[in-house]
Amino acid sequence: MTSPESVIIRCQDHAAVGVTFRDRFSFNADSVHYAVELRAPGLNARVDEVVSWIWDSDLAPFLEGLAANYRGWDGERSWRTPTMPT
């Protein structure tokens, strides 16, 4: 199933800098696949198939925290998808 929605995160200080999560789809209940686009002056990059494993990923709360603090914060925030069990 493909979703037309996207999540856009823009830099507060430079409107041309941002990250977009788009083209979300899922094959099963354990993972979500999506594309990530990066933009900045002189940079346009896209990774077509990023996979997030749903179990214990905490991506939704991480993005909710970014949205709640949209005016900015000190330091760096990062998130990683758990690796798929082998």
C-alpha positions as a Markdown table, in Angstrom:
| # | Residue | x | y | z |
|---|---|---|---|---|
| 1 | Met | 0.0 | 0.0 | 0.0 |
| 2 | Thr | 1.5 | 3.4 | -1.0 |
| 3 | Ser | 0.7 | 6.6 | 0.9 |
| 4 | Pro | 0.7 | 10.0 | -0.8 |
| 5 | Glu | 1.5 | 11.8 | 2.5 |
| 6 | Ser | 4.9 | 13.1 | 3.3 |
| 7 | Val | 6.7 | 14.5 | 6.4 |
| 8 | Ile | 8.8 | 17.5 | 5.7 |
| 9 | Ile | 11.4 | 18.9 | 8.2 |
| 10 | Arg | 12.8 | 22.3 | 7.4 |
| 11 | Cys | 15.7 | 24.2 | 8.9 |
| 12 | Gln | 14.5 | 27.2 | 10.8 |
| 13 | Asp | 17.4 | 29.3 | 9.8 |
| 14 | His | 17.6 | 28.4 | 6.1 |
| 15 | Ala | 14.4 | 27.5 | 4.3 |
| 16 | Ala | 16.3 | 25.8 | 1.5 |
| 17 | Val | 17.6 | 23.1 | 3.9 |
| 18 | Gly | 15.3 | 20.2 | 4.7 |
| 19 | Val | 14.6 | 16.5 | 4.8 |
| 20 | Thr | 11.4 | 14.9 | 3.4 |
| 21 | Phe | 10.1 | 11.4 | 4.2 |
| 22 | Arg | 7.8 | 10.2 | 1.4 |
| 23 | Asp | 6.5 | 7.3 | -0.6 |
| 24 | Arg | 5.7 | 5.2 | 2.4 |
| 25 | Phe | 4.6 | 1.6 | 1.9 |
| 26 | Ser | 4.5 | -1.7 | 3.8 |
| 27 | Phe | 4.7 | -5.3 | 2.7 |
| 28 | Asn | 3.8 | -6.6 | 6.2 |
| 29 | Ala | 3.1 | -5.6 | 9.7 |
| 30 | Asp | 6.8 | -5.7 | 10.8 |
| 31 | Ser | 8.3 | -3.0 | 8.6 |
| 32 | Val | 7.6 | 0.3 | 6.8 |
| 33 | His | 9.5 | 1.3 | 3.7 |
| 34 | Tyr | 9.9 | 4.9 | 2.6 |
| 35 | Ala | 12.1 | 7.3 | 0.6 |
| 36 | Val | 14.2 | 10.1 | 2.2 |
| 37 | Glu | 15.1 | 13.2 | 0.3 |
| 38 | Leu | 17.7 | 15.8 | 1.5 |
| 39 | Arg | 17.9 | 19.4 | 0.3 |
| 40 | Ala | 20.4 | 22.1 | 0.8 |
| 41 | Pro | 22.1 | 24.6 | -1.5 |
| 42 | Gly | 24.2 | 22.5 | -3.9 |
| 43 | Leu | 22.7 | 19.2 | -2.6 |
| 44 | Asn | 19.7 | 17.2 | -3.7 |
| 45 | Ala | 19.9 | 13.5 | -2.5 |
| 46 | Arg | 17.4 | 10.7 | -2.3 |
| 47 | Val | 17.5 | 7.3 | -0.9 |
| 48 | Asp | 14.6 | 5.3 | -2.4 |
| 49 | Glu | 14.1 | 2.5 | 0.0 |
| 50 | Val | 14.8 | 3.0 | 3.7 |
| 51 | Val | 13.3 | 0.3 | 5.9 |
| 52 | Ser | 12.2 | 0.8 | 9.5 |
| 53 | Trp | 11.3 | -2.2 | 11.5 |
| 54 | Ile | 8.2 | -1.5 | 13.5 |
| 55 | Trp | 9.0 | -3.5 | 16.6 |
| 56 | Asp | 10.7 | -1.3 | 19.1 |
| 57 | Ser | 11.6 | 1.4 | 16.6 |
| 58 | Asp | 10.2 | 4.5 | 18.4 |
| 59 | Leu | 10.3 | 6.6 | 15.1 |
| 60 | Ala | 6.8 | 8.0 | 15.7 |
| 61 | Pro | 7.7 | 9.4 | 19.1 |
| 62 | Phe | 10.9 | 10.8 | 17.8 |
| 63 | Leu | 9.1 | 12.6 | 14.9 |
| 64 | Glu | 6.4 | 13.8 | 17.4 |
| 65 | Gly | 9.2 | 15.3 | 19.6 |
| 66 | Leu | 10.7 | 17.1 | 16.6 |
| 67 | Ala | 7.3 | 18.5 | 15.7 |
| 68 | Ala | 6.6 | 19.5 | 19.4 |
| 69 | Asn | 9.9 | 21.5 | 19.4 |
| 70 | Tyr | 9.6 | 23.0 | 15.9 |
| 71 | Arg | 11.1 | 26.3 | 17.1 |
| 72 | Gly | 14.5 | 24.6 | 17.5 |
| 73 | Trp | 16.7 | 23.0 | 20.2 |
| 74 | Asp | 20.3 | 22.9 | 21.3 |
| 75 | Gly | 22.5 | 20.1 | 20.2 |
| 76 | Glu | 21.9 | 17.2 | 17.8 |
| 77 | Arg | 19.0 | 14.8 | 17.8 |
| 78 | Ser | 19.3 | 11.5 | 16.1 |
| 79 | Trp | 17.3 | 8.3 | 15.6 |
| 80 | Arg | 18.3 | 4.8 | 14.2 |
| 81 | Thr | 16.1 | 2.0 | 13.1 |
| 82 | Pro | 16.9 | -1.3 | 14.9 |
| 83 | Thr | 18.6 | -3.8 | 12.8 |
| 84 | Met | 16.6 | -6.8 | 11.5 |
| 85 | Pro | 17.2 | -9.9 | 13.6 |
| 86 | Thr | 19.1 | -12.6 | 11.8 |
